Amino acid sequence: MDEFTRATYTAIERLEFELIVRDFITVLNEGSTRELHAFLADDVHYRPSAQLTVYGRSDVVAMIEAIKRTFQEWRVFLVSVAVTGDVVLAEQSMSLRLPGCEPHLVMGFASFRLQNSRISAWHQIHA
């Protein structure tokens, strides 16, 4: 395999990783939580804050369900995305609204590690 072919394959692979994360965010915003299972590795770990890490696909989806029950609106918007190796980095904003309240916009950063085309680690930082 020549150098150009290797570089092209790597670029295609990186694009696929980005598209997986973009599709995951779309399903997170608009789909059912059942659909999220297809994006997450069995042993995924989700770190929504410095104090908490959730392990395993079922527990991560259960946490997302709890968040969706708490907020009347919880939407994630990707501002910019970069891919390095098997990690997708995302600058994001989130619109959060509690029942009876106005929406609040929260800026944040997320990283998604992919393994076998599934998210194996998801870390978030909120500003």
Rosetta blueprint (number, residue, H / E / L):
1 M L
2 D L
3 E H
4 F H
5 T H
6 R H
7 A H
8 T H
9 Y H
10 T H
11 A H
12 I H
13 E H
14 R H
15 L H
16 E H
17 F H
18 E H
19 L H
20 I H
21 V H
22 R H
23 D H
24 F H
25 I H
26 T H
27 V H
28 L H
29 N H
30 E H
31 G L
32 S L
33 T H
34 R H
35 E H
36 L H
37 H H
38 A H
39 F H
40 L E
41 A E
42 D E
43 D E
44 V E
45 H E
46 Y E
47 R E
48 P E
49 S E
50 A L
51 Q L
52 L E
53 T E
54 V E
55 Y E
56 G L
57 R H
58 S H
59 D H
60 V H
61 V H
62 A H
63 M H
64 I H
65 E H
66 A H
67 I H
68 K H
69 R H
70 T H
71 F L
72 Q L
73 E E
74 W E
75 R E
76 V E
77 F E
78 L E
79 V E
80 S E
81 V E
82 A E
83 V E
84 T E
85 G L
86 D L
87 V E
88 V E
89 L E
90 A E
91 E E
92 Q E
93 S E
94 M E
95 S E
96 L E
97 R E
98 L L
99 P L
100 G L
101 C L
102 E L
103 P L
104 H E
105 L E
106 V E
107 M E
108 G E
109 F E
110 A E
111 S E
112 F E
113 R E
114 L E
115 Q E
116 N L
117 S L
118 R E
119 I E
120 S E
121 A E
122 W E
123 H E
124 Q E
125 I E
126 H E
127 A L
